[in-house]
Amino acid sequence: MKRALSVFFKGVGMGAADAVPGVSGGTIAFVTGIYEELIDTIKRFGPSAIGVWRKDGFKALWQHLNLAFLLPLVVGIFASLITVAHLVTWLMDTQPLLLNAFFFGLVVCSGVIVARRITEFKAGYLIWLALGLVLASKLPSLLPAATDGSWVLVAGGAIAISAMLLPGVSGSFLLLTMGLYGTVMTGIKSFDVQLILLFGSGCAIGLFTFSRVLSWLFRHHHTATLMLLTGFILGSLPVLWPWRTITDYRIGPKGEQVPLDYQFMMPDTYTSITGEPAQLWAALAVMLAGILLVWFAGERSGPDDSSKNSRKEQEHA
């Protein structure tokens, strides 16, 4: 029961992060020590599960699919999306600078936590780090704006959920880039069943395909994959810098402003250019809160979780 409750709250954290453009639920999963177990669990859904059920029954299937872990996590994510996400989206509208500062501190510390789990280092691994940095910063600009049609929601779900599996890559931000963020969030809040089914089917496709790619990378290139994920995390930081203004944007299909480029400033310059208060001390306070939250979460989960889950993954491969 204690394990289920812990996983539930980690799911709550993932759901709240996924609601914010610029933050990844995968980052929360990594820092709290459940990332590789999550990837391994998702990968187990497939034809092999049917074989386990036919041969050994429901109890074996429950264990094979690791449902004691997955169910409380999914419940936590969905509970967050319909509760905490409302608070987060409200803060996005009313206190965007402080919200960005909080997540900036959270992501900075996340990068440190992930880097600490790299137990060996070779100069060649820097290529993977650089690749993660480049992809995290350039991926949103490579995606086209969405057009109307049911298939767009399916494709958007597949892209967004694949991004959410990557620490540092925000599925919400990619939805915003494609012009689907407002549509999806409104549909979830209003419980639009058709939209949820279309978007959810895309998420399922993305989960069951991309999780296998990540699982293979962890099995065969574990340290290089950790370096890649560290690059993804650090590459997301500019999008979360609190003191910035939009310098380039496009108009989405619903009339929303989709940012393409920013001007990044120091707090005093921000005030002189925008006329808005920099809220320096409040921003630093919430930034520190984000750092401490991730640090203690990472310390509690321990650096050994990834290796334990990696061994589990190899056993079930």
Sequence and secondary structure as in RCSB ss.txt:
>XXXX:A:sequence
MKRALSVFFKGVGMGAADAVPGVSGGTIAFVTGIYEELIDTIKRFGPSAIGVWRKDGFKALWQHLNLAFLLPLVV
GIFASLITVAHLVTWLMDTQPLLLNAFFFGLVVCSGVIVARRITEFKAGYLIWLALGLVLASKLPSLLPAATDGS
WVLVAGGAIAISAMLLPGVSGSFLLLTMGLYGTVMTGIKSFDVQLILLFGSGCAIGLFTFSRVLSWLFRHHHTAT
LMLLTGFILGSLPVLWPWRTITDYRIGPKGEQVPLDYQFMMPDTYTSITGEPAQLWAALAVMLAGILLVWFAGER
SGPDDSSKNSRKEQEHA
>XXXX:A:secstr
 HHHHHHHHHHHHHHHHHTSTT  HHHHHHHTT HHHHHHHHHT SHHHHHHHHHH HHHHHHHTTHHHHHHHHH
HHHHHHHTHHHHHHHHHHH HHHHHHHHHHHHHHHHHHHHHT     TTHHHHHHHHHHHHHHHHHHS    SSH
HHHHHHHHHHHHHHTSTT  HHHHHHHHT HHHHHHHHHTT HHHHHHHHHHHHHHHHHHHHHHHHHHHH HHHH
HHHHHHHHHHTHHHH SSEEEEEEEE TTS EEEEEEEE  HHHHHHHH S   HHHHHHHHHHHHHHHHHHHHH
H TTHHHHHHHHHHHH 
